[in-house]
Amino acid sequence: MNILTISKPVGKNCPNIPQDVKAVTQALVHIGKIARTYISNGVFDQVIQQGINDTQRHWMLAPDGVISVGGRTQKFSCCKFSSDEYQTCYTMLKVYTFV
């Protein structure tokens, strides 16, 4: 299991550093929010935005569409809840203090 590591926020009106955008894309593919066939060129686009929003809908009524460094979405995005990894991810998430 990989932990999502980014240096700056990724999302609408954010710095969207190419390496961070690629890392977010890989995490979103891993948790099934973006198709496995999607290839990121490091440019933030609507596919990535939708993946972030879909992920945030798990706990936000109105997703902000941003993955902040150290934020809740960054921590959640390392998990894939449709597999046997659920308990491991849940346990790992519990040790974080959400901001």
PAZAPA-4460 file (N, C-alpha, C; in steps of 0.05 Angstrom, whole numbers, plus 32768, in hexadecimal, padded with zeros to 4 digits):
% residues 99
    n_x    n_y    n_z   ca_x   ca_y   ca_z    c_x    c_y    c_z   seq   type   mol
   8011   7FE9   8000   8000   8000   8000   8012   8019   8000     1      M     A
   800B   802C   7FEF   801B   8044   7FEE   800D   805B   7FFC     2      N     A
   801D   806C   8008   8012   8084   8015   8016   809B   8001     3      I     A
   8001   80AA   7FFD   8002   80C1   7FEB   8013   80D7   7FF6     4      L     A
   8028   80DF   7FE8   8039   80F4   7FF1   8039   810A   7FDC     5      T     A
   8031   8123   7FE4   8031   813A   7FD2   803E   8151   7FE0     6      I     A
   8049   8164   7FD1   8057   817B   7FDC   8046   8194   7FDD     7      S     A
   8032   8195   7FCC   8020   81AC   7FCB   8003   81A2   7FC6     8      K     A
   7FEF   81B2   7FCC   7FD4   81A9   7FC7   7FCE   81A3   7FA9     9      P     A
   7FBC   8190   7FA5   7FB4   8189   7F89   7F96   818C   7F88    10      V     A
   7F8D   819A   7F74   7F70   819F   7F70   7F6B   81B9   7F61    11      G     A
   7F52   81C1   7F60   7F4B   81D9   7F53   7F58   81F1   7F60    12      K     A
   7F64   8203   7F50   7F71   821B   7F5A   7F88   8215   7F6D    13      N     A
   7F96   81FF   7F6A   7FAC   81F7   7F7A   7FC6   81F7   7F69    14      C     A
   7FDD   81F5   7F76   7FF7   81F5   7F67   7FF8   81DE   7F53    15      P     A
   7FED   81C6   7F59   7FED   81B0   7F47   8008   81AA   7F3B    16      N     A
   801C   81A6   7F4C   8037   819E   7F43   8035   8183   7F34    17      I     A
   8040   8181   7F1C   803D   8168   7F0C   8042   814F   7F1C    18      P     A
   8058   814D   7F2B   805D   8134   7F3A   8048   812E   7F4F    19      Q     A
   803C   8144   7F5B   8026   8140   7F6E   800D   8137   7F5F    20      D     A
   8007   8142   7F48   7FF0   813A   7F39   7FF2   811D   7F31    21      V     A
   800A   8114   7F29   800E   80F8   7F22   800A   80E6   7F3B    22      K     A
   8014   80EE   7F52   8011   80DF   7F6A   7FF3   80DC   7F72    23      A     A
   7FE5   80F2   7F70   7FC8   80F2   7F76   7FB9   80E0   7F63    24      V     A
   7FC0   80E2   7F49   7FB4   80D1   7F35   7FB8   80B3   7F3B    25      T     A
   7FD1   80AC   7F42   7FD6   8090   7F49   7FC6   8087   7F61    26      Q     A
   7FC3   8098   7F75   7FB3   8091   7F8D   7F96   808E   7F85    27      A     A
   7F8B   809F   7F74   7F6F   809E   7F6C   7F6A   8085   7F5B    28      L     A
   7F7D   807D   7F4B   7F7B   8065   7F3B   7F7B   804D   7F4F    29      V     A
   7F8D   804E   7F62   7F8F   8038   7F76   7F75   8033   7F85    30      H     A
   7F67   8048   7F8C   7F4E   8045   7F9B   7F35   8043   7F89    31      I     A
   7F3A   8043   7F6F   7F24   803E   7F5C   7F14   8057   7F55    32      G     A
   7F1E   806E   7F5A   7F0F   8087   7F53   7F16   8091   7F37    33      K     A
   7F2B   8087   7F2B   7F33   808D   7F0F   7F39   8072   7F02    34      I     A
   7F31   806F   7EE9   7F36   8056   7EDA   7F53   804F   7ED9    35      A     A
   7F59   8035   7EDA   7F75   802C   7EDA   7F83   8032   7EBF    36      R     A
   7F74   8038   7EAB   7F7F   803E   7E91   7F87   805B   7E8E    37      T     A
   7F7F   806C   7EA1   7F86   8089   7EA0   7FA4   808D   7EA5    38      Y     A
   7FB0   809D   7E94   7FCD   80A3   7E97   7FCF   80C1   7E9C    39      I     A
   7FDC   80C8   7EB2   7FE0   80E4   7EB9   7FF9   80EE   7EAD    40      S     A
   7FF7   8106   7EA1   800F   8113   7E97   8018   8129   7EAA    41      N     A
   800C   812A   7EC2   8014   813D   7ED6   8004   8157   7ED5    42      G     A
   7FF1   8158   7EC3   7FE0   8170   7EC0   7FC5   816A   7ECD    43      V     A
   7FBD   817C   7EE0   7FA3   8179   7EED   7F8D   817C   7ED9    44      F     A
   7F7A   816A   7ED9   7F63   816C   7EC6   7F49   8164   7ED4    45      D     A
   7F34   8163   7EC4   7F19   815D   7ECE   7F17   8140   7ED9    46      Q     A
   7F25   812E   7ECD   7F24   8112   7ED6   7F2F   8110   7EF3    47      V     A
   7F45   811E   7EF8   7F51   811D   7F13   7F3F   812C   7F26    48      I     A
   7F34   8143   7F1D   7F21   8152   7F2E   7F0A   8141   7F37    49      Q     A
   7EFE   8132   7F24   7EE7   8121   7F2A   7EEF   810B   7F3D    50      Q     A
   7F07   8100   7F3A   7F11   80EB   7F4C   7F14   80F5   7F68    51      G     A
   7F1E   810D   7F6B   7F21   811A   7F86   7F05   811E   7F92    52      I     A
   7EF3   812A   7F82   7ED8   812F   7F8C   7ECA   8115   7F95    53      N     A
   7ECD   8100   7F84   7EC0   80E7   7F8B   7ECB   80DB   7FA5    54      D     A
   7EE5   80DE   7FA9   7EF2   80D5   7FC1   7EE8   80E4   7FD9    55      T     A
   7EE7   80FF   7FD7   7EDE   810F   7FED   7EC1   810C   7FF5    56      Q     A
   7EB1   8102   7FE2   7E94   80FE   7FE8   7E90   80E9   7FFE    57      R     A
   7EA5   80DA   8004   7EA3   80C6   801A   7E9F   80D4   8035    58      H     A
   7EA7   80ED   8038   7EA5   80FA   8052   7E9D   8118   8050    59      W     A
   7E9B   8123   8039   7E93   813F   8036   7E79   8141   8026    60      M     A
   7E67   8152   8030   7E4E   8157   8021   7E54   8167   8008    61      L     A
   7E67   817A   800B   7E6F   818B   7FF4   7E8E   8189   7FF2    62      A     A
   7E97   8176   7FE1   7EB4   8172   7FDE   7EC2   818C   7FD5    63      P     A
   7ED9   8192   7FE0   7EE8   81AA   7FD8   7EF9   81A5   7FC0    64      D     A
   7EFD   818C   7FB8   7F0C   8186   7FA0   7F29   818B   7FA2    65      G     A
   7F34   818C   7FBB   7F50   8191   7FBF   7F5C   817B   7FD1    66      V     A
   7F74   8172   7FCA   7F83   8160   7FDB   7F99   8171   7FE7    67      I     A
   7F97   8177   8001   7FAB   8188   800E   7FC0   8177   801B    68      S     A
   7FD8   8181   801E   7FEE   8173   802B   7FE6   816E   8048    69      V     A
   7FE6   8154   8050   7FDF   814D   806B   7FC1   814D   8070    70      G     A
   7FB1   8151   805C   7F94   8153   8060   7F86   8137   805F    71      G     A
   7F6D   8138   8064   7F5D   811F   8066   7F5D   810F   804C    72      R     A
   7F5A   811C   8035   7F59   810E   801C   7F73   8101   8016    73      T     A
   7F89   810E   801C   7FA4   8102   8017   7FA6   80E8   8026    74      Q     A
   7F9D   80E7   803F   7F9F   80CF   804F   7F8C   80B9   8045    75      K     A
   7F74   80C1   803E   7F60   80AE   8034   7F68   80A1   801A    76      F     A
   7F76   80B1   8009   7F7C   80A8   7FEE   7F90   8091   7FEC    77      S     A
   7F9C   8089   8002   7FAE   8072   8002   7F9F   8058   8003    78      C     A
   7F85   8059   8008   7F76   8041   800E   7F65   8038   7FF6    79      C     A
   7F60   801F   7FF5   7F4E   8013   7FE1   7F39   8003   7FF1    80      K     A
   7F22   800E   7FF4   7F0E   8002   8005   7EFF   7FEB   7FF9    81      F     A
   7F04   7FE5   7FE0   7EF5   7FCF   7FD4   7F05   7FB5   7FD5    82      S     A
   7F1A   7FB4   7FE5   7F2A   7F9C   7FE7   7F2F   7F93   8004    83      S     A
   7F40   7F7F   8007   7F47   7F75   8022   7F58   7F89   8031    84      D     A
   7F61   7F9E   8024   7F71   7FB2   8031   7F61   7FC5   8043    85      E     A
   7F47   7FC2   8043   7F36   7FD5   8052   7F3E   7FD7   806F    86      Y     A
   7F41   7FC1   807D   7F48   7FC3   8099   7F63   7FD0   809E    87      Q     A
   7F76   7FC9   808D   7F91   7FD5   808F   7F8F   7FF3   808B    88      T     A
   7F81   7FFC   8077   7F7E   8019   8072   7F6F   8026   8088    89      C     A
   7F59   801A   8091   7F49   8026   80A7   7F5B   802A   80C0    90      Y     A
   7F6A   8015   80C6   7F7C   8017   80DE   7F90   802D   80DA    91      T     A
   7F9C   802F   80C2   7FB0   8043   80BD   7FA4   805F   80BE    92      M     A
   7F8C   8062   80B4   7F7E   807C   80B5   7F78   8085   80D1    93      L     A
   7F72   8072   80E3   7F6B   8079   80FE   7F83   8086   810D    94      K     A
   7F9B   8080   8104   7FB2   808B   8113   7FB8   80A8   810B    95      V     A
   7FAC   80B1   80F5   7FAF   80CD   80EC   7F9D   80E0   80FC    96      Y     A
   7FA5   80F8   8100   7F94   810D   810A   7F8B   811D   80F1    97      T     A
   7F72   811B   80EB   7F68   8129   80D3   7F67   8147   80D7    98      F     A
   7F6F   8155   80C3   7F6E   8173   80C4   7F55   817D   80B7    99      V     A
***
